[in-house]
Amino acid sequence: MSNFPKWMGVYPRANAAWSGIEEEELRKGYDQDNLTFEQLCEKHGRTPGGISERLMKCSKKYQNHCKVNLRQELEELKEQRLKLNARIDEIYRILDR
């Protein structure tokens, strides 16, 4: 799938400027064609971080996906915090005996 020769390395376009056409191809590849990050990296010669950053700018679908993941992570962290606070209180009670 890669458009680049192997001698150029894994991410030959890392840190290169994005053209409007390439950005639109990326957005379409993610939003409509459902390409994986691996496929997008290979197609565009970009790092996963570069792909993620650009999708945050141009893809509402990706933005929503990230927000859902962040909400799930936040709920998990809240649960962990409650458990930790309970354990901390328990330790204080033991030490105060």
Sequence and secondary structure as in RCSB ss.txt:
>XXXX:A:sequence
MSNFPKWMGVYPRANAAWSGIEEEELRKGYDQDNLTFEQLCEKHGRTPGGISERLMKCSKKYQNHCKVNLRQELE
ELKEQRLKLNARIDEIYRILDR
>XXXX:A:secstr
  SS GGG S TTTT    HHHHHHHHHHHHTS   HHHHHHHHT  HHHHHHHHHHH HHHHHHHHHHHHHHHH
HHHHHHHHHHHHHHHHHHHHT 
